[in-house]
Amino acid sequence: MTEGRPDEIRSEGAAQTRGAITDYSANSRSELAPSREDDGYYYGEPFAETDFDLRDSLRVLLKHRWLIGAVTAAFWTLGLLQVLTAKKFYTATLRLQIDRDATKIVESGNVMPLEGVFDIEFYQTQYQLLQSRSLAERVATLSHYSPDLEPSASNADRSSGRVKREQAERLSAAVGAILAGRTVKPVTGSRLVDVSFSDTDPERAQRVANAFGEAFVAANLEKRFQANAYAKSFLEDQLQHLKLRLEEAEKAQLAFAEKEQIVATTDKTSIAESNLAAANAALGGIVAERIKAEQLWRQAQNASGIDLPQILSNRGIEDLRGRRNELATAYQEKAETFGPDYPDMVILKNKIKELDRQLGVEIKTIKNSLKSAFEASLNQENEMKQRVENLRQETLDLQKRSIQYNLLKREVDTTRTLYENLLQRYKEVDVAGGVGANNVFVVDAAERPGAPSAPNLSRTLLLAFALGLAFGLGGAFALEYFDDRIYSPSDAERATGLPLLGVVPLIKNPDELAAQMADQRSSISEAYRSACTSLQFSTAAGLPKSLLITSAGPSEGKSSTAFAVARQFAAIGLKVLLIDADLRRPSLHKQFGLDNGKGLSNFLTRNCEMRDAIRRQDGVNDRIYVLTAGPIPPNPVELLNGSRFASLLTVGGEAFDLVVIDGPPVGAMADALVLANTANAALFVIAGGEGSKSGVRNALKRLAQARARPVGLVLSKFDARKASYGYGYERVYDYEYHLENKRHPDKERGKAALKKLNDDAAVG
């Protein structure tokens, strides 16, 4: 690297610098930053990520295949252990036939509960009876489920309370086991039903299943024989009781009506109820208006500038802002010629201050009006709430007596109706004396099972595999959903909406980066060569004159990208100026091995001229001119936003074919925004596996606010394995060299031919 002044810069730099400064003084700064309309650049918007893409799903599965496999294997192993350690159960099955009730002579005299019009209701009732606890108690006794249910004790011991309690506990345990092991399964499309029982003892399973048939048939017969006698006695008692209740209810209704002087009631809505409903409806509208006014006031209260819609749409503020902009423009134009103490400049400054004061008064007036509207809405809401409460109390007081009277009246009507129905039922039961034949039959008795029915090995393992696969897939997609980082080129394009110009593979050892970039056959060099080729077609005018390299955060490879871009374009014969504009954390001087004692900060602070700060690299890259950052200044934004940096780009655009600016990350600083607004184009760098989608989008949003012109993006530190790409980019870049070496067995001839192909491709 040559520390002296290049001859090209020494001979032409002074004249060009003076001309550029004169042109900059004569033209406004906006002329150096073309507008966004019809400028030939691409402005992307982030793509929607809600569309389903099968390839993305396959990528997620490949990326988390070990997690999915581990979870599935764990569930499958647990299922296998459960099968191997579970007890073996044997199942015996009994088949019953259940018919509808036999026809009665007096059908309405049937004391059995009505099952409904359709057969489905009747059979559902029978199925529930088969699963009842009372039937299970009968089965436990008939099947001798446990020898402990009939202990060999004396009559005296059996009558004691202790023995009865033990019997009740044993019976309860046996009933619980029977209810847990029995299964009732109707045969579809028939009147048949299968009753199954599972137990660890096959003989006991057979006994319990057959006992279900015996107990159900016996219970059905007992219920039919006892129904008429019980119903007649029950109806007599109920009729006497209802008669007394009816008399007492009628007396209570009459006494209450006389006391409260209630002659008749009406079902129509009262005036108080109508007023209450109207007040409630009005309260809803008032609350909505209050919420709207409160939101407007909170928004205005929290706002620090004039970015409120109410302020921006105000005609008076719009006029004041227009006048202020005119005065500010005039002030800036005269500032190029006159000093701040010049009388005209002082007058313009005082006018601008007065307009600022008027703007502040107008903004304060609008905010006060919003606050007053909110307070008025709040007071109106409180008053309406109080009115609703008063109307509610009036309505409740009005309805108390009529509610009590209606309760008494309904009691009388209900009791009278029930008494009349029971009296009619009693007469019908007295006439109907016969009971129909039994309607339950045992079709097939249960047989002793010969093989266990549970556990089912294949079903359990299949279920465990399905659950494990479901949880594994759910975990994989959950991890992918909450992972906000950018791994692949498709992630970068979807997150930014910008075209992808190049993908730079990851170098595991950072110390090898310089050697990889110096080697024209490496995948790193080929990646940057491809990016530079795409950069030549990124705009309608071809390669931009000045290019800013920036990123969302630090350490994403922007400095390496700026260095590589400069090398690639210098290799094809372009004269390149490389500027380290990161005045907070400069790094280019380290890559070139230069002293950072004099550089961009010295030029911007007028401590040296441009030709004194620019240095030239000798050797292969003698077309690269480097302007290091120089000493770190305390005010980088003010320096970059001054006229000196704009004149530097103007002179650089005339003296060099390309100006590459290594800028700082966007982050929370304004340095990158100033540089992006000044440069002709910006190249955005994203580190694969490090940059987040939200951070990149926020950075691009800030660049858009600065009217930046991003032409595309470069994905650096790309790890094909981490992104789950089956065909890595490194293999793509190595393909050309592998093919070339095959064509040229002689190593030296192969290198020469390969260099010629690379140079021709770069020029093309």
C-alpha positions in Angstrom: 0.0 0.0 0.0 1.4 3.4 -1.0 1.0 6.1 1.7 1.8 9.0 -0.7 -0.5 10.9 -3.0 -1.4 9.3 -6.3 -0.4 11.2 -9.4 -3.9 11.0 -10.7 -5.4 12.6 -7.6 -2.5 15.1 -7.2 -2.9 16.5 -10.7 -6.6 16.6 -11.0 -7.8 16.6 -7.4 -7.5 20.3 -6.6 -9.4 21.5 -9.7 -12.1 18.9 -9.3 -12.5 19.7 -5.6 -12.8 23.4 -6.2 -15.3 22.8 -9.0 -17.3 20.4 -6.9 -17.6 22.8 -4.0 -18.7 25.6 -6.3 -21.3 23.3 -7.9 -22.5 22.2 -4.5 -22.8 25.8 -3.3 -24.9 26.7 -6.4 -27.2 23.8 -6.1 -29.4 22.6 -3.3 -28.6 19.4 -1.5 -31.8 17.8 -2.8 -30.3 17.8 -6.4 -27.7 15.3 -5.2 -30.4 12.9 -3.9 -32.8 12.1 -6.8 -36.4 11.4 -6.0 -37.8 7.9 -5.7 -40.1 8.2 -8.7 -38.8 6.8 -12.0 -35.2 6.6 -10.8 -34.6 3.1 -12.1 -34.1 1.5 -8.7 -36.0 -1.3 -7.1 -38.0 -0.7 -4.0 -39.2 -3.9 -2.5 -41.9 -4.6 0.0 -41.7 -7.7 2.4 -43.5 -10.6 0.9 -46.5 -12.1 2.8 -45.5 -15.1 4.9 -48.9 -16.6 5.3 -49.0 -18.5 2.0 -48.3 -22.2 2.4 -45.2 -23.5 0.7 -44.5 -27.2 0.7 -40.8 -26.6 0.2 -40.6 -24.6 3.4 -42.4 -27.3 5.3 -39.9 -29.9 3.9 -37.1 -27.6 4.9 -38.4 -27.4 8.5 -38.8 -31.2 8.6 -35.2 -31.6 7.4 -33.9 -29.0 9.8 -35.5 -30.5 12.9 -35.4 -34.1 11.8 -33.4 -35.2 14.8 -35.9 -33.6 17.2 -38.8 -35.2 15.4 -37.1 -38.6 15.4 -36.1 -38.3 19.1 -39.6 -37.4 20.2 -41.2 -40.1 18.1 -38.7 -42.7 19.3 -39.3 -41.7 22.9 -43.1 -42.0 22.6 -42.7 -45.4 20.8 -40.4 -46.7 23.5 -42.8 -45.6 26.2 -45.6 -47.4 24.4 -43.5 -50.5 24.1 -42.7 -50.4 27.9 -46.3 -49.9 28.7 -47.2 -53.0 26.7 -44.5 -55.1 28.2 -45.3 -54.1 31.8 -49.1 -54.0 31.6 -51.3 -56.8 32.9 -53.1 -59.2 30.6 -56.8 -59.0 30.4 -59.3 -61.6 29.1 -62.7 -60.6 27.6 -65.9 -62.6 27.7 -69.0 -61.4 25.7 -72.7 -62.0 26.2 -75.3 -61.2 23.5 -78.8 -60.0 24.5 -82.0 -59.2 22.5 -84.1 -56.3 23.7 -87.6 -55.9 22.3 -90.1 -53.1 22.7 -92.9 -53.4 25.4 -95.8 -55.7 24.7 -99.1 -54.1 23.7 -101.4 -53.2 26.7 -105.2 -53.6 26.8 -105.3 -50.0 28.1 -102.3 -48.5 26.6 -102.5 -45.3 28.6 -102.6 -47.3 31.8 -99.0 -48.5 31.4 -97.2 -47.6 34.6 -93.8 -47.9 32.9 -92.1 -44.6 32.0 -92.7 -43.5 28.5 -89.5 -44.1 26.4 -90.4 -41.7 23.7 -91.9 -42.0 20.2 -88.8 -43.4 18.4 -87.0 -46.7 19.2 -83.7 -44.9 19.6 -84.8 -43.3 22.9 -86.0 -46.7 24.2 -82.8 -48.5 23.4 -80.6 -45.7 24.7 -82.5 -46.1 28.0 -81.9 -49.8 28.1 -78.2 -49.4 27.4 -77.9 -47.0 30.3 -79.6 -49.4 32.5 -77.1 -52.1 31.5 -74.4 -49.7 32.7 -76.1 -48.7 36.0 -74.6 -49.3 39.4 -77.7 -51.1 40.7 -77.3 -53.7 38.0 -73.6 -54.1 38.8 -74.5 -54.8 42.5 -76.8 -57.6 41.3 -74.0 -59.0 39.0 -71.5 -58.9 41.9 -73.8 -61.1 44.0 -74.9 -63.5 41.3 -71.3 -64.1 39.9 -69.7 -64.5 43.3 -67.1 -62.0 42.1 -65.1 -62.3 45.4 -65.3 -64.9 48.1 -65.1 -62.1 50.7 -68.7 -61.1 49.7 -70.0 -64.1 51.8 -67.8 -64.5 54.9 -68.2 -67.6 57.0 -69.2 -66.0 60.2 -71.9 -66.8 62.8 -75.3 -65.3 62.7 -74.4 -63.0 65.6 -71.3 -61.7 63.9 -73.3 -61.1 60.7 -75.8 -59.0 62.5 -73.1 -56.8 64.0 -72.4 -53.4 62.6 -68.7 -54.1 62.0 -69.5 -57.1 59.7 -72.1 -55.0 57.8 -69.6 -52.3 57.1 -67.0 -54.7 55.9 -69.6 -56.3 53.6 -70.6 -52.9 52.2 -66.9 -52.0 51.6 -66.2 -55.4 49.8 -69.4 -55.0 47.7 -68.5 -51.4 46.8 -65.0 -52.6 45.7 -66.5 -55.4 43.6 -69.0 -53.1 42.0 -66.2 -50.6 41.1 -64.2 -53.4 39.4 -67.3 -54.6 37.5 -68.1 -51.1 36.3 -64.5 -50.6 35.2 -64.3 -53.8 33.2 -67.7 -54.0 31.5 -68.5 -52.7 28.0 -71.9 -52.3 26.4 -71.8 -52.3 22.6 -75.1 -52.3 20.5 -75.1 -54.2 17.2 -75.8 -51.6 14.5 -79.1 -52.0 12.7 -80.5 -54.6 15.1 -82.1 -55.1 18.5 -79.1 -57.0 19.7 -76.5 -55.7 22.2 -73.2 -57.2 23.3 -72.2 -57.0 27.0 -68.5 -57.7 27.5 -66.4 -58.0 30.7 -62.6 -57.9 30.9 -60.7 -59.4 33.8 -57.3 -60.9 34.6 -59.0 -64.2 35.3 -60.7 -65.8 32.2 -63.1 -67.9 34.3 -64.3 -64.9 36.3 -64.7 -62.9 33.1 -67.1 -65.6 31.8 -69.0 -65.7 35.1 -69.5 -61.9 35.3 -70.6 -61.7 31.6 -73.3 -64.4 32.1 -74.4 -62.8 35.4 -75.1 -59.6 33.5 -77.7 -61.4 31.4 -79.3 -63.1 34.4 -79.4 -59.9 36.4 -80.8 -57.7 33.6 -83.6 -60.2 32.9 -84.5 -60.5 36.6 -84.5 -56.8 37.1 -86.8 -56.2 34.1 -89.3 -58.8 35.4 -89.3 -57.4 39.0 -89.8 -53.9 37.7 -92.9 -55.0 35.7 -94.5 -57.0 38.5 -94.0 -54.3 41.2 -94.9 -51.4 39.0 -98.7 -51.5 39.3 -98.9 -52.0 43.1 -96.3 -49.4 43.8 -97.8 -46.9 41.4 -101.3 -47.2 42.9 -100.1 -46.7 46.4 -97.8 -43.8 45.4 -100.5 -42.1 43.5 -102.9 -42.2 46.4 -100.4 -40.5 48.7 -99.5 -37.9 46.1 -103.2 -37.1 45.4 -103.8 -36.4 49.1 -100.7 -34.3 49.4 -101.5 -32.3 46.2 -105.0 -31.6 47.3 -103.8 -29.9 50.5 -101.1 -28.0 48.6 -103.7 -26.7 46.1 -105.9 -25.4 48.9 -103.0 -23.6 50.7 -101.7 -22.1 47.4 -105.1 -20.7 46.5 -105.5 -19.1 50.0 -102.0 -17.6 49.8 -102.7 -16.1 46.4 -106.0 -14.5 47.5 -104.4 -13.1 50.7 -101.6 -11.5 48.9 -103.9 -10.0 46.3 -106.0 -8.4 49.0 -103.0 -7.1 50.9 -101.2 -5.5 47.9 -104.5 -4.5 46.2 -103.6 -6.4 43.0 -106.6 -7.0 40.8 -104.9 -8.0 37.5 -101.4 -7.9 35.9 -100.3 -7.3 32.3 -97.5 -8.8 30.3 -96.9 -5.5 28.4 -93.7 -3.6 29.1 -94.1 -0.7 31.6 -93.0 2.9 31.0 -90.1 2.5 33.5 -88.8 -0.5 31.6 -89.0 1.3 28.3 -87.1 4.3 29.7 -84.5 1.9 31.2 -83.9 0.2 27.8 -83.6 3.6 26.0 -81.2 4.9 28.7 -79.0 1.8 28.3 -78.9 2.1 24.6 -78.0 5.8 24.9 -75.3 4.9 27.4 -73.6 2.6 24.9 -73.3 5.4 22.4 -72.0 7.8 25.0 -69.4 5.3 26.2 -68.2 4.8 22.6 -67.9 8.6 22.1 -66.0 8.9 25.3 -63.6 6.1 24.4 -63.0 7.7 21.0 -62.4 11.2 22.6 -60.1 9.6 25.2 -58.0 7.9 22.6 -57.7 11.1 20.6 -56.6 13.0 23.8 -54.1 10.3 24.8 -52.7 10.2 21.4 -52.3 14.0 21.4 -50.9 14.0 25.0 -48.2 11.5 24.2 -47.3 13.0 20.9 -44.2 15.2 21.0 -44.3 16.7 17.5 -46.9 17.6 14.8 -47.4 14.1 13.5 -51.0 13.9 14.7 -53.7 13.7 12.0 -55.7 16.5 13.7 -52.6 18.7 13.5 -51.5 17.8 10.1 -55.0 18.3 8.6 -55.4 21.8 10.2 -55.4 24.5 7.5 -53.8 27.1 9.7 -50.9 24.8 10.7 -50.5 23.8 7.1 -50.1 27.4 6.1 -47.7 28.2 8.9 -45.6 25.1 8.0 -45.5 26.2 4.3 -44.4 29.7 5.2 -41.8 28.3 7.6 -40.4 25.9 4.9 -40.2 28.8 2.4 -38.2 30.9 5.0 -36.0 27.9 5.9 -35.3 27.4 2.2 -34.4 31.0 1.7 -32.2 30.9 4.9 -30.3 27.9 3.6 -29.8 29.5 0.2 -28.4 32.7 1.7 -26.4 30.7 4.2 -24.2 29.6 1.3 -23.2 33.3 0.7 -23.8 35.2 3.9 -22.9 34.6 7.5 -25.4 34.1 10.3 -24.9 37.7 11.6 -25.8 39.2 8.3 -28.9 41.5 8.7 -31.0 39.5 6.2 -30.0 36.3 7.8 -31.0 37.7 11.3 -34.4 38.8 9.9 -35.0 35.4 8.4 -34.1 33.7 11.6 -36.4 35.8 13.7 -39.3 35.2 11.2 -38.7 31.4 11.5 -38.7 31.7 15.3 -42.0 33.6 15.2 -43.5 30.9 13.0 -42.3 28.2 15.3 -44.0 30.0 18.2 -47.2 30.3 16.3 -47.1 26.6 15.4 -46.6 25.8 19.1 -49.6 27.9 20.0 -51.8 26.2 17.4 -50.7 22.7 18.4 -51.4 23.5 22.1 -54.9 24.8 21.1 -55.7 21.6 19.2 -54.6 19.5 22.1 -56.6 21.5 24.6 -59.7 21.1 22.4 -59.2 17.4 22.4 -58.8 17.3 26.2 -62.0 19.4 26.6 -63.9 17.0 24.3 -62.7 14.0 26.3 -63.7 15.6 29.7 -67.2 16.6 28.3 -67.8 13.0 27.1 -66.7 11.6 30.5 -69.1 13.9 32.4 -71.9 13.0 30.1 -71.1 9.3 30.6 -71.2 9.6 34.4 -74.5 11.5 34.3 -76.1 8.8 32.0 -74.8 6.0 34.3 -76.5 7.8 37.3 -79.8 8.1 35.3 -79.6 4.4 34.3 -79.2 3.4 38.0 -82.2 5.5 39.1 -84.4 4.0 36.3 -83.3 0.5 37.3 -84.3 1.1 41.0 -87.6 2.4 39.9 -88.2 -0.6 37.6 -87.2 -3.1 40.3 -89.5 -1.4 42.9 -92.4 -1.4 40.3 -92.0 -5.1 39.5 -91.6 -6.5 43.1 -95.3 -6.8 43.9 -96.3 -8.2 40.5 -93.4 -10.7 40.5 -94.5 -12.1 43.9 -98.1 -12.3 42.7 -97.1 -14.1 39.6 -95.2 -16.6 41.6 -98.2 -17.4 43.7 -100.4 -17.6 40.7 -98.0 -20.1 38.9 -97.9 -22.2 42.1 -101.7 -22.5 42.1 -101.9 -23.3 38.3 -99.1 -25.9 38.5 -100.5 -27.6 41.6 -104.0 -27.8 40.0 -102.6 -29.2 36.8 -100.6 -31.8 38.6 -103.5 -32.8 40.8 -105.8 -33.3 37.7 -103.1 -35.4 35.9 -102.5 -37.6 38.9 -106.2 -38.2 39.4 -106.6 -39.3 35.7 -103.5 -41.5 36.0 -104.8 -43.1 39.2 -108.1 -44.1 37.4 -106.1 -45.6 34.4 -103.8 -47.6 36.6 -106.8 -49.0 38.5 -108.3 -50.2 35.2 -105.1 -51.6 33.7 -104.2 -54.8 35.7 -102.1 -56.9 33.4 -98.4 -56.8 32.8 -97.0 -57.9 29.4 -94.4 -60.7 29.0 -90.7 -60.1 29.4 -89.0 -58.4 26.5 -85.3 -59.3 27.2 -83.7 -62.6 26.0 -80.2 -64.1 26.1 -79.2 -64.9 22.6 -75.6 -66.2 23.1 -74.1 -67.0 26.6 -70.5 -66.0 27.3 -67.8 -68.5 26.7 -64.4 -68.8 28.5 -61.8 -66.6 26.6 -58.8 -68.5 25.3 -56.4 -65.6 24.6 -55.9 -62.2 26.2 -57.6 -59.2 24.6 -55.4 -56.5 26.1 -52.9 -55.0 25.8 -52.9 -54.8 22.0 -49.3 -54.6 20.9 -49.7 -53.3 17.4 -52.4 -50.7 18.2 -50.5 -49.4 21.2 -47.3 -49.0 19.3 -49.1 -47.4 16.4 -50.8 -44.9 18.7 -47.5 -44.2 20.5 -45.8 -43.6 17.1 -48.6 -41.3 15.9 -48.6 -39.3 19.2 -44.8 -39.0 19.1 -44.8 -37.9 15.5 -47.5 -35.3 16.2 -45.7 -33.9 19.2 -42.4 -33.9 17.2 -43.9 -32.1 14.3 -45.6 -29.6 16.6 -42.4 -28.9 18.4 -40.5 -28.5 15.1 -42.9 -26.0 13.7 -43.2 -24.2 17.0 -39.5 -23.7 17.1 -39.5 -22.6 13.5 -42.3 -20.1 14.2 -40.7 -18.5 17.2 -37.2 -18.4 15.5 -37.0 -14.9 14.0 -33.6 -15.3 12.5 -32.8 -15.3 8.7 -31.1 -18.5 7.6 -31.7 -18.9 3.9 -31.9 -16.8 0.7 -35.7 -17.3 0.6 -36.0 -16.1 4.2 -34.0 -12.9 3.3 -36.1 -12.2 0.2 -39.4 -12.7 2.0 -38.3 -10.5 4.9 -37.1 -7.6 2.8 -38.8 -7.8 -0.6 -35.4 -6.9 -2.1 -33.7 -8.9 -4.9 -31.0 -11.3 -3.8 -27.7 -10.3 -5.5 -25.4 -12.8 -3.9 -25.0 -15.5 -1.3 -21.7 -15.7 0.6 -21.0 -19.0 2.3 -19.9 -19.2 5.9 -16.1 -19.4 6.7 -15.8 -21.3 10.0 -12.4 -19.8 10.8 -12.5 -16.0 10.4 -8.7 -15.8 10.1 -9.0 -17.6 6.7 -11.4 -15.0 5.2 -8.6 -12.8 3.8 -6.9 -15.8 2.1 -10.2 -17.0 0.7 -11.0 -13.5 -0.7 -7.5 -13.3 -2.2 -7.9 -16.8 -3.9 -9.9 -16.2 -7.1 -10.9 -19.9 -7.1 -12.5 -19.9 -3.7 -16.2 -20.1 -3.1 -16.0 -16.7 -1.3 -14.5 -15.0 -4.3 -17.0 -16.6 -6.7 -19.9 -15.6 -4.4 -18.8 -11.9 -4.5 -18.1 -12.1 -8.2 -21.6 -13.3 -8.8 -23.0 -10.5 -6.6 -20.9 -7.8 -8.4 -22.2 -9.2 -11.8 -25.8 -8.8 -10.5 -25.0 -5.4 -9.2 -24.1 -4.2 -12.7 -27.7 -4.9 -13.8 -29.4 -3.7 -10.6 -30.5 -0.3 -12.1 -31.7 0.9 -15.4 -28.5 3.0 -15.7 -26.2 0.1 -14.9 -23.7 0.2 -12.1 -24.4 3.1 -9.7 -21.6 5.7 -9.3 -21.7 5.6 -5.5 -22.7 2.5 -3.5 -23.3 2.3 0.2 -22.8 -1.0 2.0 -24.7 -1.3 5.2 -26.6 -3.8 7.4 -29.1 -3.9 10.2 -26.6 -4.6 13.0 -22.9 -4.9 13.6 -20.7 -7.9 12.6 -22.8 -9.0 9.7 -20.1 -8.8 7.0 -20.6 -5.4 5.5 -16.9 -4.3 5.7 -15.8 -7.6 4.1 -18.5 -7.1 1.5 -17.3 -3.6 0.7 -13.7 -4.8 0.5 -14.7 -7.7 -1.8 -16.9 -5.5 -4.0 -14.0 -3.0 -4.5 -11.6 -5.9 -5.3 -13.9 -7.5 -7.8 -14.6 -4.3 -9.8 -11.0 -3.3 -9.6 -10.1 -6.7 -11.1 -12.2 -6.0 -14.2 -10.4 -2.6 -14.8 -12.6 -0.1 -12.9 -11.0 2.7 -10.9 -12.6 2.3 -7.4 -12.6 4.6 -4.4 -13.2 2.7 -1.1 -14.4 4.9 1.7 -14.6 3.8 5.4 -17.5 5.9 6.5 -18.0 4.0 9.8 -16.7 6.8 12.0 -17.7 5.0 15.2 -16.0 1.5 14.6 -13.7 1.8 11.6 -12.2 -1.5 10.3 -11.0 -1.1 6.6 -7.6 0.2 7.6 -7.0 -3.1 9.4 -7.8 -5.1 6.2 -5.4 -3.0 4.1 -2.8 -2.7 6.9 -2.9 1.2 6.8 -2.3 3.8 9.4 -5.6 5.3 10.5 -4.1 8.6 11.6 -5.4 10.5 8.6 -8.6 9.8 6.8 -12.2 10.8 6.2 -12.7 12.6 9.6 -9.7 14.8 8.9 -11.1 15.7 5.5 -14.6 16.4 6.8 -13.2 18.7 9.6 -11.1 20.6 7.0 -7.8 19.4 8.5 -6.6 18.0 5.2 -7.6 17.9 1.5 -9.0 14.9 -0.3 -5.9 14.1 -2.2 -3.9 14.0 1.0 -6.3 11.5 2.7 -6.7 9.1 -0.2 -4.1 6.3 -0.5 -3.6 3.8 -3.3 -3.0 0.1 -3.1 -0.1 -1.2 -5.2 0.2 -4.6 -6.8 -2.7 -6.5 -8.2 -5.3 -4.1 -6.8 -3.6 -0.9 -7.9 -6.9 0.4 -9.2 -8.2 0.6 -5.6 -7.9 3.9 -3.8 -8.7 3.8 -0.1 -10.0 6.6 2.2 -9.8 5.3 5.8 -12.0 6.6 8.5 -9.3 8.5 10.4 -9.5 9.5 14.0 -12.9 8.8 15.6 -14.7 12.2 15.9 -17.2 13.1 18.7 -19.9 14.1 16.1 -20.0 11.7 13.2 -23.6 12.5 12.1 -22.9 16.2 11.8 -19.7 15.6 9.8 -21.4 13.2 7.4 -24.4 15.5 7.0 -22.2 18.4 6.0 -21.3 19.7 2.5 -17.8 18.2 2.6 -19.0 14.6 2.3 -21.4 15.5 -0.6 -18.6 17.2 -2.4 -16.4 14.2 -1.8 -18.9 11.9 -3.5 -19.3 14.4 -6.4 -15.5 14.6 -7.0 -15.2 10.8 -6.5 -17.9 10.2 -9.1 -15.9 12.2 -11.6 -12.5 10.9 -10.8 -13.4 7.3 -10.2 -15.6 4.7 -11.9 -17.1 3.6 -8.7 -17.2 4.9 -5.1 -17.8 2.1 -2.5 -18.8 3.4 1.0 -18.4 1.1 3.9 -21.1 2.5 6.1 -22.1 1.8 9.7 -25.1 -0.4 10.6 -28.5 1.2 10.6 -29.2 0.3 14.2 -30.4 3.3 16.3 -27.9 5.8 14.9 -28.5 8.3 12.1 -25.1 7.8 10.4 -26.3 5.2 7.9 -29.5 7.2 7.1 -27.4 10.2 6.1 -25.1 8.1 4.0 -28.0 6.3 2.3 -29.7 9.6 1.4 -26.4 10.9 -0.1 -25.2 7.8 -2.0 -26.7 6.8 -5.3 -27.6 3.3 -4.2 -27.4 1.1 -1.1 -26.5 -2.6 -0.8 -28.0 -4.3 2.3 -26.0 -7.1 3.9 -27.6 -9.7 6.2 -25.7 -12.4 8.1 -27.2 -15.8 7.8 -28.3 -17.2 11.1 -27.7 -13.9 12.9 -29.9 -11.2 11.4 -33.5 -11.2 12.6 -36.5 -10.5 10.4 -37.8 -7.8 12.7 -34.5 -6.1 12.9 -34.0 -6.1 9.1 -37.5 -4.8 8.5 -37.0 -2.0 11.0 -33.7 -1.1 9.4 -35.2 -1.1 5.9 -38.1 1.0 7.2 -35.7 3.6 8.5 -33.8 3.6 5.2 -37.1 4.2 3.4 -37.8 7.1 5.6 -34.4 8.5 4.6 -35.4 8.1 1.0 -32.6 5.5 0.5 -32.3 3.6 -2.8 -31.6 -0.1 -1.9 -30.7 -2.1 -5.1 -30.6 -5.5 -3.4 -29.2 -7.6 -0.6 -26.3 -9.9 0.0 -26.7 -12.9 2.4 -23.4 -13.4 4.1 -22.2 -16.2 6.5 -24.6 -18.6 4.8 -24.6 -22.0 6.3 -26.3 -24.5 3.9 -26.6 -27.1 6.6 -28.2 -24.8 9.2 -30.6 -23.6 6.6 -31.4 -27.2 5.6 -30.7 -26.7 1.9 -30.0 -30.0 0.2 -27.8 -28.5 -2.5 -25.3 -26.1 -1.0 -24.2 -22.9 -2.6 -20.5 -23.8 -2.1 -20.9 -26.8 -4.3 -22.4 -24.6 -7.0 -19.5 -22.2 -6.8 -16.9 -25.1 -6.9 -18.6 -26.7 -9.9 -16.9 -24.4 -12.5 -13.4 -24.9 -11.2 -13.9 -28.7 -10.9 -15.0 -28.8 -14.5 -12.2 -26.6 -15.7 -9.5 -28.7 -14.0 -10.9 -31.7 -15.8 -10.6 -29.9 -19.2 -7.0 -28.9 -18.5 -5.0 -31.7 -17.0 -2.0 -29.5 -16.9 -2.2 -27.5 -13.7 -0.6 -24.3 -14.9 -2.5 -24.3 -18.1 -5.7 -24.9 -16.1 -5.0 -21.9 -13.9 -4.4 -19.6 -16.8 -7.5 -20.7 -18.7 -9.6 -20.4 -15.5 -8.3 -16.8 -14.9 -9.2 -15.9 -18.5 -12.7 -17.3 -18.1 -13.2 -15.4 -14.8 -12.0 -12.1 -16.3 -14.2 -12.5 -19.4 -17.2 -13.3 -17.2 -16.5 -10.3 -15.0 -16.2 -8.0 -17.9 -19.4 -9.4 -19.5 
